[in-house]
């Protein structure tokens, strides 16, 4: 089965409780009706503000009570507080707000996973012929340093395991092993050492075992590609779309303690359903 087919099966089995803070949006409302009717998740509207939501932000996030009260009056932060309290398993938002606001609310309300210092994003790339890869980070972090790049790699490995069942991670560069040098190569090498993944490695060697052997490294058959910066990641996934006919699902946020999905503001009902299913499959 494809990753989407697997995700639909996993979502049906888990029936995750997913909060939608933008339920008043017609697209979101229609998508949640479909999700409920097809048994893909239990869509939740926003709860009324409560002292428990305030306490969740005060206790877990260390906010002052007056600030926490102000925050839970806002839909995104209240949805995040619901996830933090365990009233919901995941949050899907972004149909009407920019990515930075979704990230901010999730960072404050839900917090990051253990061992991760920053949120990031990934695309699930589905190629003609069935090959499925995780590309990161293609949407959030512009110029990550070595420690941040290592965090992106760890979060991407967790995302790949949840969706693809396994993670074979390659930290990409213009150089493989010790064949090249320079600041960017050194940064990727340090990140690879910190995260415990292969790198630096060129994209062809990461994907093709015969080329890897010629370049003196073990075959990786990578299904997770970590790009050195946002320029490379964004250019890479768009080239795959246009030249190879790949389907780019996402971007999905990652690195949070609980699953969070950031929708495109141009998302269709079908897009929202698919994004929610992939998010629910990670619960």
TORDREN-986948 format. One record per residue (C-alpha): x, y, z; residue in three letters. Coordinates in steps of 0.05 Angstrom, whole numbers, plus 32768, in hexadecimal, padded with zeros to 4 digits. Layout:
! residues N
XYZAla/...
//
This chain:
! residues 283
800080008000Unk/801580487FF5Unk/802580758030Unk/7FE280988027Unk/7FBD80558027Unk/7FE280408065Unk/7FD380838085Unk/7F89807C8077Unk/7F8980368096Unk/7FB0804F80D3Unk/7F82808B80DCUnk/7F45805E80DAUnk/7F648030810EUnk/7F788068813DUnk/7F3D80988136Unk/7F6880D08152Unk/7F47810D8172Unk/7F5C81478146Unk/7F4B818F8159Unk/7F3D81C18121Unk/7F408209813AUnk/7F26822380F6Unk/7EE681FB80F2Unk/7EC1823980DAUnk/7EE782358098Unk/7EB982138065Unk/7EF181E7804BUnk/7F0481CF8090Unk/7EBB81C380A3Unk/7EB081988065Unk/7EF281728070Unk/7EE0816380B8Unk/7E9C814880A2Unk/7EBF81198072Unk/7EF3810480A5Unk/7EBD80F380D8Unk/7E9080D080A5Unk/7EC980A4808CUnk/7EE2809480D2Unk/7F2680B380C6Unk/7F2980DB8106Unk/7EFD80FC813BUnk/7EFD81458127Unk/7EF781738163Unk/7EE081BB8164Unk/7F0081EC8193Unk/7EEE81E381DCUnk/7ED7821E8205Unk/7F118240822AUnk/7F1C8221826EUnk/7F49822782AAUnk/7F6781E48296Unk/7F7E82028254Unk/7F9D823D8279Unk/7FBE820F82ABUnk/7FDB81E58273Unk/800082218258Unk/8014823A829DUnk/802E81F782B7Unk/804981D68279Unk/806382148255Unk/807482428290Unk/8048827C8279Unk/802B82B082A8Unk/7FE182A582B4Unk/7FCB82E78296Unk/7FF182D78255Unk/7FD6828F8254Unk/7F8E82A8825BUnk/7F9982D88221Unk/7FB582A181F7Unk/7F7F826D8202Unk/7F4C82A181ECUnk/7F6A829981A7Unk/7F57825C817DUnk/7F9C8243816AUnk/7FB7824681B1Unk/7F78822681CEUnk/7F7D81ED819CUnk/7FC681E381B0Unk/7FB281E381F9Unk/7F7E81AD81EAUnk/7FB5818281CDUnk/7FE381918208Unk/7FAC817B8239Unk/7F9D813B8213Unk/7F58815381FEUnk/7F6F814A81B6Unk/7FA6811F8197Unk/7FBA814E815FUnk/7FAC81938142Unk/7F9F81A680FAUnk/7FA081F180EAUnk/7FB9822480B8Unk/7F7F822A8087Unk/7F7782738099Unk/7FB8828580BCUnk/8002828680A8Unk/8032824E80BBUnk/8057827880EDUnk/801982808118Unk/800B82358118Unk/80538228812CUnk/8051825D8162Unk/801182428181Unk/802981FA817EUnk/806D820D819BUnk/804E823081D6Unk/8012820381E2Unk/802D81BE81D1Unk/807881C581D3Unk/80AE81A081B0Unk/80BF815681B4Unk/80F7813F81E1Unk/813B814B81C2Unk/8120817C818EUnk/813081C68193Unk/810881E28158Unk/80CB81D2812EUnk/80D681C080E5Unk/80B081A580AAUnk/80B0816D8078Unk/8090815A8036Unk/807B81148027Unk/8090810A7FDFUnk/806C80D47FB7Unk/808C80C57F74Unk/806F80A27F37Unk/808180597F3FUnk/8073805B7F89Unk/80B280747FA9Unk/80A3809B7FE9Unk/80D480CB800BUnk/80D480FE8043Unk/80F581408030Unk/810981728067Unk/810C81AB8076Unk/80EA81CA803AUnk/80BD81FF8059Unk/80D2821A809DUnk/811C822180B0Unk/8143824D8081Unk/818B82408095Unk/8190820D80CEUnk/81D2820580F3Unk/81EF81C08100Unk/81C881B48141Unk/818781CB8120Unk/819481A180E3Unk/819F81658111Unk/815C81748132Unk/8139817780EEUnk/8158813380DDUnk/81408113811EUnk/80FA812F8117Unk/80F8811980CEUnk/810E80D380E1Unk/80D480CF8113Unk/80A380E880DEUnk/80BD80B480ACUnk/80B7807B80DEUnk/806F809080EDUnk/805A809480A4Unk/808A8067807DUnk/809A803480B3Unk/80E5804080AFUnk/8116807980A9Unk/815780778081Unk/817280BD8088Unk/81A480E1805CUnk/81C08126806CUnk/81C981458028Unk/82038170800FUnk/8229817E7FCFUnk/825F814F7FEAUnk/825F81067FFFUnk/828980F0803AUnk/82CC8114803BUnk/82CF81247FF0Unk/82BF816D7FF9Unk/82C781A5802CUnk/82AB81E9803EUnk/827E82088072Unk/823E81E88059Unk/825D81A38055Unk/827B81AA809BUnk/823681BE80B6Unk/821481828097Unk/824C815480B0Unk/8244816F80F7Unk/81F8816780F3Unk/81FF812080DBUnk/822D810F8115Unk/81FE812F8147Unk/81C1810B812CUnk/81E380C9811DUnk/81CF80C780D4Unk/81F580C08093Unk/821481008078Unk/822C81288056Unk/821381038019Unk/81FF81187FD3Unk/81B8810B7FBDUnk/81CA80D77F88Unk/81F480AF7FB9Unk/81BC80B37FEDUnk/818A80957FBDUnk/81B380677F91Unk/81DB802E7FAFUnk/820880267F72Unk/821C806F7F75Unk/8226806B7FC0Unk/825780317FB6Unk/827F80597F82Unk/828480927FB4Unk/829D80647FEBUnk/826080618019Unk/822E802C802BUnk/81ED802A8004Unk/81B880548029Unk/817A804E7FFEUnk/8164808B8025Unk/811B809A802FUnk/812880DA8058Unk/814F81128037Unk/8166814B8063Unk/81788189803BUnk/81AE81B88055Unk/818281F68051Unk/813E820F803BUnk/815782247FF6Unk/816D81DD7FE6Unk/812F81BD8005Unk/80FC81E97FE4Unk/811E81E67FA0Unk/8127819B7FA6Unk/80DE81897FB4Unk/80C481B87F7EUnk/80F4819B7F4AUnk/80DA81557F5CUnk/8093816D7F52Unk/809F818E7F0FUnk/80D281607EEFUnk/80C0811C7F0DUnk/807681257F18Unk/807C81187F63Unk/804281277F91Unk/805881537FCBUnk/802C81498008Unk/8036817F803DUnk/805A81A48058Unk/804D8182809BUnk/8068819F80DCUnk/809381728107Unk/80BC81748147Unk/808181828175Unk/806E815581B0Unk/802C8145818DUnk/801A81468143Unk/800B818A8125Unk/7FF6819780DDUnk/7FFD81DA80BAUnk/7FCD81DF8080Unk/7FDA820A8043Unk/7FAB82458040Unk/7F9A822E7FFAUnk/7F8A81E78011Unk/7F4E81C57FF1Unk/7F1F81978017Unk/7F44815B7FFBUnk/7F8781798012Unk/7F6C81838058Unk/7F52813C805BUnk/7F94811E8044Unk/7FBE814B8071Unk/7F92813980ADUnk/7F9780EE809EUnk/7FE380F2809AUnk/7FE4811A80DBUnk/7FB580E880FEUnk/7FE180AE80E6Unk/801A80CC810FUnk/7FF380CC8151Unk/
//
